Amino acid sequence: MTVTAVSAGADDGNVPANTLDNDLSTRWSAEGDGAWIRYDLGSAQTIGSVSIAWHKGDTRKDTFDVQLSNDGSSWTTALARKTSNGTTLQPQNYDFADTSARYLRIVGHGNTSNDWTSITETTVNGPDGGDGGGSCDYPAEVLNLTDWYVGLPVGEEEKPTNVEQPELATYANDPWFTATPDCDAVQFRAAVDGVTTSGSSYPRSELREMTDSGRTKASWSSTSGKHTMVIDQAITALPEDKPHVVAGQIHDADDDVSVFRLEGSKLYITNGDTTHHKLVTDHYVLGTEFQAKFVVSDGKIKAYYNGVLQTTLSKSFSGGYFKAGAYTQANCGNSSPCGDDNFGEVKIYGLSVTHGDEESSDQTQAAERYGWGTPLPISDEFDYTGPVDPAKWAVPSGDVGGTAGCWEGHAGNGRRCAKNSTVGDGMLTLRGEANGDTGWIRQKRDAQYGRWEIRSRSRNIGSDGGLYHALHLMWPTAGNRLENGEYDWVEYSNPDAQCLTAFLHYPKSPSDKKERRDLCPMDMTQWHNFAFEWTPNALVGYVDGVEWFRLSGGANSDRGNIQAMPSGHLNIQLDNFTGDSGLRPAVFEVDWVRVYDIEAR
């Protein structure tokens, strides 16, 4: 089929067009979970499969989704959490049910070595009359199990079966440890009457991390290096009476440190023996795919659910290792019937573990890519809970409407209130309410020139109403933007519209001359790194490390040079353009804010 256009959410200089040049030595590459590349067929056509050749596809496995759309904005997932075979540089064909669509999008979730998605060639194929699927004999054909062994709920009493490499490469045990019929996942099952280890009363079908191609048990320290496990999985069955299953763990030399634990419909992240430390969701539906991620470094554990940080635990331990699979938290003493048909089950679609001595350079951050140096102390990682740090941020301080800490909103619409900007679970959240109350904060630093980078996203959480307006901006210290300028370097009114806009206002411009730049499509409901560089020479904007606007000069009789604001400060705000009611509730979430100095010259 003929592709008329190709685009991507980001790239590192290896551009999307490289995937259509019939050259396996060129590629498109982008970093981060959710990196995407989109192919436009020009009109709706029946698509039956897609062939993808992966960069370094013979040494690592990529996890990805294939999505289809007729309008380029509403997407249907044809293949979810699919994994490449990791054995070839040649194109691999991925079949799915024949579907009419104009656009095909590949969404990457990293590979078994890192968080990059790199494709050398893509071919969109016509109908084949099929409905997808595949064939395989062993779990090791679905997941890279080189550095794992599996413990199973079968064998002699208190001596469950353990299978290590190299036997694991050609081992399966149906139904306890087997590839799914379509080869897109590995099924882990543990029945309540299963064999248990001497140190536990509960059965498990679970992988244990190893090193040296499975010859040595992994053992690492939480205070040295960086250790990451990502599991793309679904919990598919729970035992009766005590419907509890653990699906992914960090273990130290003696006991589990933190786990993802499902109890009925409530999914928790634990903290040692505190089983209900963090409620992730209270309405998990069995069979729903999700991503669990642990990152351990500098004596801290960060736990993520579908890419969103849920909790940060301070932990110092040695002898650490990861586990993945189904650890059923029930037995014949508390769950009936006592038999093989009463079990917990987890299906794993993708599994990767990485270790490093240092934090890897994240090229989706402008600061990393261009070497901006160390962030200034005014920066904020939002690794605390409660109001924003008063040493770094100002919040509304009036009492409009009888509420302490509230000012009038933008142009008199609703209120900006301190209560609507709070920190928790590792991020800042500005909340816009249906009644017009919204969040606003100002950084306590004024300067001419500098560099700022912010990781953020926003979401509509109500079904209807007037839209809130999300912004990162530089506001002039002296106010009066017609005289001093204003730099709205991130601005959009609807995160679902998939467009980013910047408005850069000239100083000394009574008629408010400004430059507008748009970047579409851009899914603003997903996390992105937005950076702004202000120097004596230019204003430069970046998204995920890639420059998207550069402006300089422009002075004439009605305006000054665009970069000539005398002094300004960073504002983060969720603006109300509507009124005192009838707004669509929304949140503006910020993972971190980093500020870098620049030497004026």
N, C-alpha and C positions, 0 to 999 in steps of 0.2 A: 504494500500500500504506500502511496506517496504522502510524505509529510511535507506540508507547506510552510511550517514555521516551528521553531523550537525555542523555548525560553526556560529560565531556571530562577529559583528564589535567590541564589547566590552562586558565586564561583570564586576560585582562587587564582584566576587568570587562565585556567584551563576551561574554555568556554563551552556552552551547550552544543554549538554547531559541530564540535569535534566528534560528537556521537553519531553523526550522519555523513562522515567523510570517507567511509570504507577503509579506514586506516586504524589498525589495532594499536598503533604506537602513539596515538593521540587520545585525549580523554577529556571529559568534563569531571570536575571535582568540587565538592562542597563539604564543609564540616558541620557536624551537629545533628542530633536526632531531629528528624523531620525535614531534612534537606530534600528539595524536590526539583525534578526536571519535567517539563510538559511538552507534549508533541501535539500539534494541530494538524488535522487532516484536511482542513478547509471546509468540510461539510460532514454531516452525519453519515457514517458508514458502518457496516457490520464488522466488528473486530472479534477475532477468535483466540489470539494469543499474542505474546510479545517475546522477541528474542533479545537477550541482553548479554553483552560481553563485558566482563568486569575487570577493571584494572587490578593486577595481582590476583586474579581469580583462581590461580593454581596454588596459592599459599594461604588464602583466608576465605571465610564465608561471609557474604553480605546478607543482611536482613532488610527486607523492604516490603512495601505495599504497592499494588497496582490499582489505580483508580481511574474511573471513566466518567466523562461528563459531556453533555450536549451544549452547555452554555459557558463552561469555563469557570463557574462559581459553585455550582452544586455538584458534589462528587459522590459516586457510588463505588465502594470498594469491591473490586473483582477478585483480588488475592490479598489476604491479610497476613502479615508477618511471615512471608515466604523467605526461604533461605537458599542461597546459591550453593552449589555442591563443593566449592573450594578445591576443585581438581583440574580446572582448565582455564586457559585464556580465551578459548573460542566461545562464540555465542551459545547461551543456554536458552532453550525455549520453555516458556511458562504458559501453560494452557489454562483457559477459563471458559465459562459458558459464553457462547456467541452472543454479543451484545451490540446494539446500535449506539454509536457515540461519535462525536467529532474530536474530542480531546482524550488523550491518554496521559496519565501522570504517574511517574515512579517516585515514591516517597521513601527515602532511605532512613534506616535506623542504625547506621554504623556497621562495622564488621567485627570479626573476632580479634582484630588487632587494635582498632581505634574507632573513633566516632566519625570517620570520613565515609562519604559515598562517592565512588569514582567509577564511571562507566566509559568504556572505550567505544562501543558501538551499540545502537539500538535499531531494531526492525519491528515495525508494527505489522502484524499479519492479519489476513482476512479470515473469514469464517471457515471452520473445519468440521462443524457439526458436533463438536465435542462439548463436554461439560467439565473439563479440567481433570486433575488427578495425576497419579503416578504410581510407581511400584518400587518397593525397597524391602530388604529382609531384616536389617538390623538398625537399632537406634543410632549407631555411629555413622550411618549413612545420612541421617537427618541433622544431628548435632555433632560438633567437633568435640569428641570425648577423649582426646589425646591426654589431657592432664586431669583426668578424673578416675575414680573407681565408683562402682555402684554397690550399695548395700540393699538387700532385698528381704522381704518378710517371709522367707521360706528357708528350710533347713532344719537343723536340730535345735532343741530348746536352748535358748540363750546363746545360740551359735548361728545367727542368720547368715545366709549366703552372701559373700562378698566376691565381686568379680573385678579383677584389675586388668590393666594392659599387659600383654598384647591380646589376651583372650577377649577383652571387652569390645574390641574392634569388630568381632564377628559373633556377638552374643545377643540373644533376646530371650525373654521368658514371659510368654503371653499368659495372663493379661497384666502381669506385675510391672513389666518393663519391655515395651514394644513400640515399634513405629506405628503411627496411625495409618489406616488404609490408603489415604491419599499422600502419605509421606511428607506432610507439612508439619508434623509435631511428633514428640515422643510422649507416650502415655506412661505415667507413674501411678501405680495403684498399691494401696496397703489396706488389707482387710483387718477388722477388729480382732480376729483370731490368729493374726500373723505372728511369726516368730519375732521376738524382740531381743535386743542386746541386754547384757547383764546390768547395764547402767540405766535402763529405761523400761518402763512398763508399757510403752506404746510402740506400735509397729511402723516401719518406714520402708518406702521404696525411694531411695535418695542417693544422689551423687555427692561424693566427698572430693574436695579439691586436692590435686596432686601437682607435682612438678617433675621435670626431667622425663617428659613423655610417659608419665604415669609410674615412674619407679620410686619416687620419694614423696612422702606426705608433705603437703604445703604447710609452712609455719612462718608467719610474718608478724611484724609489730605494728601496732596502730600509731606509733609515734615516729616511725621511719618509713619514708617512701609514700607512695599513693597506691591504693588497692581498690579496684572497682569491679563489681559484678553487676551485669544487666541480664534480667530474665524477662523474656516475652512469653507470657503464659496465660492459661485459664484454669481456674479451679472448677472441675466438672462434676464432682460428687462429694458428698459429706456423709459420715456415718449417722445412724439413727441415735436418738436420745441425747447424745453429746456430739453435735454436728460441728466439730472443730478440726481444722487441718492447718498445718504450717507449710508454707510454700516459699521457701527461700530463707537462709539463715547466715548470720555471721557467728562463728564459733571461736572461742579461745582454747587454751590448752585444757580447760576443765569443764566449760559449760557454754551454752548459747549466750551470746551477748545481745543480739537483736534479731528479730524475725518478722516476717509478714505472716499474720495469723488470721484466719477466717473463722468466725463463730457465727453460724447461721448466715445472716446477710450482712454482718458487721465485720469489716476488714480493719485490723489493727496493725500498728507497728509497736513491737514490745521494747522495753528497756530493762534488760535483765529479767528479774522475776516480776516486774510490773507488766502484766500481760495486756493491760488496756492503756498503755502510755499515750498513744496517739490514734484516734479514730480517723481512719482514712475515708471510709464511706460506710453508711449504715444501710445501704440498699444494693449491695452487690448481688448480681444475678448469676447463678451458676452457668458456666460456659462463656462468660464475658472475658474477652482477651484484655490483658492489661500488662503494663511494663513495671516491674519492680527493679529498683536500682539502689545499690549501696556504694558509697564512696567513702573510703577511710584514709585519713591523712592528718598529720599534726595533732594526734590525740583526739580526733573527732570523727564521728560517724554521721554522714549525711544520708538520709533515706528519702528516695523520690518515688512518686507514684505517677505514672504516665508523664514523666518529665518534670513534674512539679515537686519542689522540695516540701517534704511533710514535717520533718523534725531533724534537729541536730543534737547528737548526744556526745557529751564529753566522756571519752573512754581511753584509759591507758592499759594496754594488755599486750602480751606476747603469745606466741603459739597460735596465731590467728589463721583461720581458713574459712572458705565459703562452702555452703551446701545448697543443693537445689533438688527439688522433687516433691514427693508427697510424704509428709510425716503426720500420720493420722493420730490425733490426740484423743483416742478412745480405744477401749479394749472390751473383752467379754465381761468384765466386772461392772461396766457402766453403760454398755450399749448392747441392745438386743435387736435382731437375732445374732447369736454367736456363730458366724459362718462367713464363707467367702463372698457371699452376695451383700454383705454389709461392709462398706469400705469408704475410704477417702481416695480421691483421685485428682491428679493434676496433669495437664498437658502443656508441655514446654515447646514453643515454636522457635525460640532463639535463645542462645545462652552464650555469654562472653565474659571472660575475666581478663583484666589487664593489671599489670604491676609496673611501677616506674619509680626511679630514684628521685625524680623531680616532677613538678607540675609540667605537663607538656605545653608547648606554645599553642595557644588557641588563635588560629588565623582568622576566626570570625570576630575577633576583637581588634579594633583599629589600634589600640594601645600596644597590643602584642605584635601585630603585623608591622607597625611603623616605628616601634621602639620608643614609646613615649616615656619610659622610665617608671619610677615608683610613684604610686598614687599619693597625693597629699593627705595629711591627717584629717582634713575636712570630709574626705570620702566616707562612705557608709556602706557596710556589707549587710546591714539589717539583721545581725545575728543576736538579737535580743528580743524581748517581748514587752509590749506596752506602747506608750506614746513615743513619737519620734524623739531622738536625742536632742535635748534643748540646747546643747552646746554647738550643734551643727545646723539645726533647723528652727525657723520661726513658723508659728502657726497663728491662725486668727485669734485675737484676744479681746474682742468686743463682747457685747451681750445682746445683740439684735434678737428680737423675738423672745427675750427673757431667758435665753440659754447662754451660760457663760462660755466664752470661747467661740463666738459666732460673729461674723461680719456679714454685710450685704454681699450677695453673689455678684457675678459678672454682670455689669450693666443693670444692677438692681434686681436681678433674677435670683430668687431663692436666697440661700445663705451658704457661705463658706464657713465650715465649723471644724474646730480642732478635733472633735470626737470622730470625724469622718476620715481621719488619717491615722492608722495604727500599724504597729509592727508585730508580726507573729509568724511562726513557722518559716523563719528565714527570709521574709520579704515584707516590704511595705505595701499596704493596701489602702488606696483612696476609694471611698464608697460614695456613689451617687444614689440618693434615695428618691422614691416616687414623689415625695413632698418638696423636692428641690434642694434639700441639704446635701452638700457635697464637700470633697476634700481639696485642700490647697496647702502647700508648704513652700517656704522660701529658704534657700541655702544661705547661711550666715557667712558669706564671702563675697566681697565686691572687688572687681578687678577689671582692668582693660587687658584683654587677651588671655588665652588659656585653652585648655582642652578638657572636654567632658565626655564621659561615656556612661551609658545607662542601659541596663538590660531590663526590658519591660514588655508588657502585653496588656490588653484590656478585653473585657468581655461584657456583653449585655446579659444580665441575669434576670431581667423581666421580659414579659411577652410583648408589651406594646408601650407606647407613650413617646414623648419627645426625647431626642437623643442627647446624651452627654457628649462633651467634646474633650478628648484627651490631648494634653500638650506637655512637651518639654520646651522651655523657652528661656531666653536671656532677656531680662527686663532691665531697663536703664536705672542705675542707682538714683538718679535725680528725677525719675519719672518723666512725664511729658515725652512720649515716644515720637511725636512729630518733630521735636527738636533733637532728640537724642537717639532715635532708632529703636528697633525691637527685632529680635531674632527668634521666630517661632520655628525651630528646626525639626520638631516632630509635632504634627497636628493632624487630627482626623476626627470625624464626627460619628463614624459607625465602623467598629472593627470588623463587622461582617461584610463590609463593602470591598474589602481587600485592596485598599489604596492608601498610600501614605502621601501627605502633602507637607511642604515647608513654605512659610511666608517670611521673607526677609525684608524688613522695612528699612528704607534709607533714613539716616539722620538728616537734620536740617531740611525737612521736606514738608512744608505746610499742607501740601495736597496729598500727603501720605503715599508717595510713590513706593512701590515694593516689587519684589521679584517672587514669582510662584514657581515651585517645582513639584512634580507629581511622580510617584513611583508605583506602578501597578503591573501585574497583580502583586499584592503583598498581604499575606494573611496576618492581620494585626491581632488575632486571637492567640497566636503562637508567640513564644519568646523570641525576641530579636535583640541584637546589640546595636544601639543607636549612638553614634558619636558625632561630636561637633568640635571643630578646630577653628579658633579665632586668632588670627595673627595680624600684624600690621599690613600683611600683603593680601589676605583673602579670608573669606568664610568658606569652610569646607564641611560637607556632611557625609557621613558614612553609615551604611547599614550592613551589619554582619561583616565588617572589615572591608567592604567594597565602597569606594567613593561613588556618591550619586549626585552631588552638586558641588560646584566651585564657583564663587562669585567674588569679584573684586572691582574696585574703582567705581565708575559710573557717575562721577560728580558733574553737575552742570548748574545752570542758574536756579534750578528748582530743588536741588538736593546736594548732599555731600557724598563722599565716597561711602560705599555700603558698609565697609568694615570699620568705620570711624566712630562708632559709639564711644563716648568718653569713658564709661565704666558701667558694668552691669553685674547681675547675679542670676543664678539659676532658680527658676520656679518649676515646680511640678504641680500640675493642676488638672482637675476634671471639671470643665466649665459647664455651667448651666446657661444655655442660650434661650430657654423656654419660659420659665416663670416659677410660680410658687407651688405648682402641683402638676400632675399629669405627665410626669417624666418616667422614662423607662429605666428602672434600676440598672446600675452598671458598676463594675469595679475596674480600677486602673491599678495594676500590680507591678511592683518594681523589685527585682531581685537584688540589685546593687547599683550604687552611684559612685563613680570614680573620677577624680579630678586630678589634672596634671598641669604643672607649671610650664610656662614657655618663656624663653628669654626674648624680650623685645629688642629688635635691631633694625 
